[in-house]
Amino acid sequence: MKKAYLYLENGQVLEGKSFGASGTAMGELVFTTGITGCVESLTDPSYYGQLVIYTFPQLANYGICLADKESPKSQMGGVVVREYCEEPSNFRSDESVDAFLKEQNVVGIAGVDTRMLTQMIRDNGVMNAVITTEETKPDMEALKAFKVVQSVENTSDKHVHQLLPEGEARFSVALIDYGAKQSIANSLLARGCKVTVYPYNTPAEDILAAGHDGVMLSNGPGDPADNPFCIEQIRKLFGKIPMFGICLGHQMMALAAGAKTVKLKFGHRGANQPVKDLEDGVVLISTQNHGYAVDTDSLAGTEGKLRFINVNDGTCEGVDYPAYHAFSLQFHPEAHGGPLDCQTAFDRFVDTMKEGL
């Protein structure tokens, strides 16, 4: 058994078993509470630059189904688990998670106390860490100084491309890719939308000139405030075309409207986050993956109206912008993997495009 080591920013060191690729990975240590959705989370661009603790005791007992990937490659820095399944059992399985991580060059460590690590992060907040298969101690000063940077730039598609629904296209949607999950495009395609995917740095003028019916602002990794160009383009789009933002897109829409964002102590990552619709009082169970949130108080004086809140901690989960024919959600209505409670958000977007401006 090859050893692996987890070095924490606070000086603690854990020894475990190496799986996946060999080498060293530095990143922000976070945890996800999802039980299913293994390959989906492993390929979710929102995890760029992060080392992810899976709180469920065993990872990938149903294997890796490549058809469920959310992006072409894994964006995680590394994986931390109690144990992983070496012989998965599922008719859709293409390979084991160990084989997949080796192919993706993602370092993993198993056999550590993930419950203790999760409790530590809940108590103290996210921290930087290193997973390594080397015997040499990493540079602890560099570890403390680590910050996820250029995350959107490194996860966004570099080329414009078009996706067509199976039947007749009813609407044309511009999907601005800040590190988009494939399931967002799939959800639009399923509703008869022709989807044109644009890189993160596409000028607003190009989007408007293309004659789309609506704009989808995707999810993505990192600090939303690190993307001033993207925020400025959203500001230019306000009131000129219907818009729907998810996760990072939601946060940057709020920044474009004049609100602020804050970093959460340990974020929301998993498929069991309850959100309350303030309009009708209904509570939905949602999938989430974010470390930042819109500052609810900062919405005062903007065109944004708080629509959804997190039942657990009261943070902002959704904002409506009636004056701009736009709305945004912090959670993931495409829900792969996760509950299907929130998929009607895409129907709402379609209705918004029907109404137009």
C-alpha positions in Angstrom: 0.0 0.0 0.0 1.4 3.4 -1.0 1.1 6.0 1.6 -0.4 9.5 1.2 -0.3 12.5 3.6 -2.7 15.3 4.3 -1.0 18.4 5.6 -3.4 21.1 7.0 -2.7 24.8 7.3 -3.1 24.5 11.1 -0.1 22.2 11.2 -2.0 18.9 11.6 -0.8 16.0 9.5 -2.8 12.8 8.7 -1.4 9.7 7.1 -3.5 7.5 4.8 -3.6 5.4 1.7 -2.9 6.8 -1.7 -5.4 6.3 -4.5 -5.8 8.0 -7.9 -2.7 9.8 -9.2 0.6 10.1 -7.4 2.1 13.5 -6.7 1.2 16.6 -4.7 -1.9 18.8 -4.8 -2.4 22.1 -2.8 -5.8 23.7 -2.5 -8.6 24.9 -0.3 -10.0 22.0 1.8 -13.8 21.8 1.7 -16.4 19.1 2.3 -19.5 17.9 0.4 -22.3 16.0 2.0 -23.6 14.4 -1.2 -24.3 10.7 -1.2 -24.7 10.2 -4.9 -23.4 12.1 -7.9 -19.8 11.0 -7.7 -18.6 11.6 -11.3 -20.8 14.7 -11.5 -19.0 16.3 -8.5 -15.6 15.1 -9.6 -16.1 16.9 -12.9 -17.9 20.0 -11.6 -15.8 23.0 -12.6 -17.0 24.8 -9.4 -14.5 22.6 -7.4 -11.5 24.1 -9.3 -8.6 24.6 -6.9 -10.1 22.7 -4.0 -9.4 19.5 -2.1 -12.8 17.9 -1.5 -13.7 15.7 1.5 -16.6 13.4 0.8 -18.5 12.9 4.1 -20.3 9.8 2.9 -18.2 6.8 4.2 -17.5 5.1 0.8 -16.9 6.8 -2.5 -18.1 5.4 -5.8 -19.6 2.0 -4.9 -21.6 2.2 -8.1 -18.5 3.2 -10.1 -17.9 5.9 -12.6 -20.3 6.4 -15.5 -18.6 8.6 -18.0 -21.9 9.7 -19.6 -22.7 11.6 -16.4 -19.7 13.9 -16.5 -20.4 17.6 -16.1 -17.3 18.7 -17.9 -14.6 17.1 -20.1 -12.2 16.6 -17.2 -11.9 16.7 -13.4 -11.4 20.2 -12.0 -10.6 19.1 -8.4 -7.2 19.5 -6.9 -7.6 16.4 -4.8 -10.0 14.0 -3.1 -10.2 13.0 0.6 -12.3 9.9 1.6 -12.8 7.4 4.4 -12.7 4.7 1.8 -13.3 4.2 -1.9 -14.8 1.2 -3.7 -12.2 -0.8 -5.6 -14.8 -3.2 -7.2 -17.9 -1.2 -8.0 -21.2 -2.9 -8.9 -23.5 -1.2 -11.4 -24.5 -2.0 -15.0 -23.7 1.6 -16.0 -20.2 1.7 -14.5 -17.3 2.2 -16.9 -14.5 2.0 -14.4 -13.5 2.5 -10.7 -12.9 5.9 -9.2 -9.2 4.9 -8.6 -8.8 4.4 -12.4 -10.7 7.5 -13.2 -8.6 9.7 -10.9 -5.4 8.2 -12.3 -6.5 9.2 -15.8 -7.5 12.7 -14.7 -4.2 13.1 -12.7 -6.1 13.9 -9.5 -4.4 12.9 -6.2 -6.5 11.1 -3.6 -6.1 10.0 0.0 -8.2 7.4 1.8 -8.3 5.9 5.2 -8.4 9.2 7.1 -11.1 10.4 9.6 -13.3 12.4 7.4 -15.8 13.0 10.2 -13.1 14.7 12.3 -12.0 16.8 9.3 -15.5 17.9 8.6 -16.2 18.9 12.2 -12.9 20.8 12.2 -13.9 22.8 9.1 -17.4 23.4 10.5 -15.8 24.8 13.7 -12.9 26.7 12.3 -13.8 27.4 8.6 -12.3 26.2 5.4 -8.5 26.0 5.3 -5.7 25.3 2.9 -4.2 21.8 2.7 -1.8 19.6 0.7 -2.3 16.0 -0.3 1.0 14.4 -1.2 2.4 10.9 -1.9 5.9 12.3 -1.3 7.8 11.9 2.0 9.0 15.5 1.9 7.1 18.0 4.0 5.5 20.7 1.8 6.4 24.4 2.2 4.0 25.5 4.9 4.4 29.2 4.3 3.3 28.7 0.7 0.4 26.6 1.9 -0.8 29.4 4.2 -0.5 31.9 1.4 -2.3 29.8 -1.2 -5.4 31.3 -2.9 -7.5 30.1 -5.8 -6.9 32.5 -8.7 -7.9 32.7 -12.4 -10.5 30.0 -11.7 -13.1 31.2 -14.3 -10.4 31.8 -16.9 -9.1 28.3 -16.4 -12.5 26.5 -16.5 -14.5 28.4 -19.2 -14.8 27.0 -22.7 -12.5 29.0 -25.0 -14.6 28.8 -28.1 -18.2 29.7 -29.1 -20.2 26.6 -30.0 -23.8 25.8 -30.5 -26.0 23.0 -29.1 -29.4 22.1 -30.7 -32.4 20.5 -29.1 -33.8 17.2 -30.6 -36.9 18.9 -31.9 -37.6 22.4 -33.2 -35.8 25.2 -31.4 -38.4 27.4 -29.7 -35.9 29.9 -28.1 -32.3 31.0 -28.5 -30.3 31.2 -25.3 -26.8 32.6 -24.8 -25.1 30.5 -22.1 -22.1 32.4 -20.7 -19.6 29.8 -19.5 -17.9 30.7 -16.2 -17.2 27.1 -15.6 -20.6 25.6 -16.6 -22.0 22.2 -15.7 -23.2 20.3 -18.8 -26.5 19.7 -17.0 -27.4 23.4 -17.3 -27.2 23.2 -21.1 -29.1 19.9 -21.0 -31.9 21.4 -19.0 -32.3 24.2 -21.6 -32.1 21.8 -24.5 -34.8 19.7 -22.9 -37.1 22.7 -23.0 -36.6 23.4 -26.7 -33.9 26.0 -26.4 -31.0 26.4 -28.9 -28.0 27.0 -26.7 -25.0 29.0 -27.9 -22.1 28.7 -25.4 -19.9 31.8 -25.0 -16.5 32.1 -23.2 -16.5 34.1 -20.0 -14.9 37.1 -21.6 -17.4 37.7 -24.4 -18.4 41.4 -24.6 -22.1 42.2 -23.9 -22.3 43.8 -27.3 -21.6 40.5 -29.0 -24.3 38.7 -27.0 -26.9 41.4 -27.8 -26.0 41.5 -31.5 -26.6 37.8 -31.9 -30.3 38.2 -31.3 -30.9 35.7 -28.5 -34.1 35.5 -26.5 -32.4 35.1 -23.2 -29.0 34.9 -21.4 -28.0 32.1 -19.0 -25.2 33.0 -16.5 -23.6 29.7 -15.5 -22.1 28.4 -12.3 -18.3 28.5 -11.8 -15.5 28.5 -9.2 -13.8 31.1 -7.1 -14.5 34.5 -5.6 -17.2 36.3 -7.7 -15.5 39.7 -7.0 -12.4 38.4 -8.9 -14.2 38.9 -12.2 -14.7 42.6 -12.8 -15.0 42.3 -16.6 -17.7 39.7 -16.4 -19.6 41.8 -13.8 -19.5 44.8 -16.1 -20.9 42.8 -19.0 -23.8 41.7 -16.9 -24.4 45.3 -16.0 -24.6 46.2 -19.7 -27.1 43.3 -20.3 -29.5 44.4 -17.5 -32.9 45.4 -18.9 -32.0 44.6 -22.5 -32.6 40.8 -22.5 -34.1 38.3 -20.0 -31.5 36.7 -17.8 -31.2 33.8 -15.4 -28.1 33.2 -13.2 -27.1 30.1 -11.3 -24.5 30.0 -8.4 -21.5 32.1 -9.6 -23.8 33.7 -12.2 -26.2 34.6 -9.4 -23.4 36.2 -7.3 -22.0 38.2 -10.2 -25.5 39.4 -11.1 -25.9 40.7 -7.6 -22.5 42.5 -7.8 -23.6 44.0 -11.2 -26.7 45.3 -9.5 -24.7 47.0 -6.8 -24.9 44.5 -4.0 -22.0 42.7 -2.3 -20.9 39.1 -1.7 -19.3 37.5 1.4 -17.2 34.4 2.0 -19.0 31.8 4.1 -17.3 30.0 6.9 -17.5 26.6 5.3 -19.9 27.0 2.4 -22.8 24.8 1.2 -21.8 21.7 -0.8 -24.1 18.7 -1.1 -27.6 17.6 -2.3 -29.6 18.2 0.9 -29.8 22.0 1.4 -33.2 23.3 2.3 -34.3 26.7 0.7 -37.4 28.6 1.4 -39.3 30.6 -1.3 -40.4 33.8 0.5 -43.2 34.3 -2.0 -45.2 31.2 -1.1 -43.4 29.8 1.9 -42.6 26.5 0.2 -39.4 24.8 1.2 -37.4 23.0 -1.5 -34.5 20.6 -1.1 -31.6 21.7 -3.3 -28.2 20.8 -4.6 -25.5 23.4 -3.8 -21.8 24.0 -4.3 -20.5 27.4 -3.2 -18.3 29.1 -0.7 -19.6 32.7 -1.3 -23.0 34.2 -0.9 -24.8 37.4 -1.7 -24.9 39.8 1.3 -28.7 40.1 1.9 -28.5 43.5 3.5 -26.5 44.9 0.6 -29.6 44.3 -1.7 -31.2 47.4 -0.2 -31.1 50.2 -2.7 -30.6 47.9 -5.7 -33.2 46.5 -8.1 -32.8 43.1 -6.5 -35.5 41.6 -4.3 -34.7 38.7 -2.0 -36.7 35.6 -3.1 -35.1 32.5 -1.5 -33.2 32.0 1.8 -31.3 29.0 3.2 -33.4 27.4 6.0 -30.2 26.4 7.9 -28.4 29.7 8.1 -30.7 32.3 6.6 -28.3 33.3 3.8 -29.4 34.5 0.4 -30.4 31.7 -2.0 -32.2 33.7 -4.8 -32.9 37.2 -6.0 -35.5 38.6 -8.4 -34.9 41.6 -10.6 -38.4 42.5 -11.9 -37.2 45.8 -13.5 -34.6 43.9 -15.5 -36.7 40.7 -16.4 -34.0 38.7 -14.6 -33.7 36.4 -11.6 -31.0 34.3 -10.1 -30.5 31.3 -7.8 -27.6 30.3 -5.5 -28.6 26.6 -5.7 -28.5 24.3 -8.7 -31.9 23.6 -10.2 -30.3 21.2 -12.8 -29.5 18.9 -9.8 -27.0 16.3 -11.0 -26.7 14.6 -8.7 -29.5 15.6 -6.3 -33.2 16.2 -5.8 -35.5 17.4 -8.6 -37.4 19.9 -6.5 -36.1 23.0 -8.2 -36.1 22.1 -12.0 -39.1 24.4 -12.5 -36.7 27.3 -12.4 -35.9 26.5 -16.1 -39.6 26.6 -16.9 -39.7 30.0 -15.2 -36.9 31.2 -17.4 -38.7 30.0 -20.5 -41.8 31.9 -19.4 -39.7 35.0 -18.9 -38.3 34.7 -22.4 -41.9 34.3 -23.7 -42.9 37.5 -22.1 -39.8 39.3 -23.4 -39.1 42.8 -22.4 
